[in-house]
């Protein structure tokens, strides 16, 4: 199904995938009493963070992410991953995402999915900030002719 | 063991959801942020979908005394909105825009697109380590 005016959008697949992501986060919350924040789980799994979820849990969760995506790739016979960024761009972006998510205590999953649904004021502010910053960054790239 | 299996199941479902929703595709994520280009609203539908189970889960959580698979809830209690939160989120947003990748999709892409996702993830871990050693 497509959205009128947005031929590339995937509203139904997006919503369904979103339900799966929300369910995964709900398992973490009700099963382990924890926020399914990917940046936090990754920091914990790699022992960059010294506090947080038990390491075995964090490692299992982090390992599940590529396996889950791989399963869908096998079932669908391929999933699109258009990077379109050069190596230097990927390195710069990765550094900023790693530093920023630790400094700001969360990313799209922890602040976005978990925090917004909890109506946490802190997460609402964080999500609004990284969204605005993302819009501004891509806007500059677009208007500057880099995209 | 049961705990590890449940955490793995959560990660699997999360990763599968990212792939199904198109969020494993950095170009699609960046297109959501690209208001002056061919804007793609898919990410908004993903967020809306994710809100449904989580809103219900928070309601259930309020009536539970402890989680199903362990002894106590360990949830962020701070309500502090400070410079660190704002600066961190702003830096994260810049990186997100440049690469079209946030931590979840970057990890989810590790087996599908190991080269690009691998470079990003190594840089992301370096960024996390920089934060660790400077604070």
Interface residues (C-beta under 8 A of the other chain):
Chain A: X3 X6 X8 X9 X10 X11 X12 X13 X14 X15 X16 X17 X18 X19 X20 X21 X22 X23 X24 X25 X26 X27 X28 X29 X30 X31 X32 X33 X34 X35 X36 X38 X39 X42 X43 X46 X48 X49 X53 X54 X56 X57 X58 X60 X61 X62 X63 X64 X65 X66 X67 X68 X69 X70 X71 X72 X73 X76 X79 X80 X81 X82 X83 X84 X85 X87 X89 X90 X91 X92 X93 X94 X95 X96 X97 X98 X99 X100 X101 X102 X103 X104 X105 X107 X108 X109 X111 X112 X113 X114 X116 X117 X118 X120 X121 X122 X125 X126 X127 X129 X130 X131 X132 X133 X134 X135 X136 X137 X138 X139 X141 X142 X143 X147
Chain B: X3 X4 X5 X6 X7 X8 X9 X10 X11 X12 X13 X14 X15 X16 X17 X18 X19 X20 X21 X22 X23 X24 X25 X26 X27 X28 X30 X31 X33 X34 X35 X36 X37 X38 X39 X40 X41 X42 X43 X44 X45 X46 X47 X48 X49 X50 X51 X52 X53 X54 X55 X56 X57 X58 X60 X61 X64 X66 X67 X68 X69 X70 X72 X73 X74 X75 X76 X78 X79 X80 X81 X84 X85 X86 X87 X88 X89 X90 X91 X92 X93 X94 X95 X96 X97 X98 X99 X100 X101 X102 X103 X104 X106 X107 X108 X109 X110 X111 X112 X113 X116 X117 X119 X120 X121 X122 X123 X124 X125 X126 X127 X128 X129 X130 X131 X132
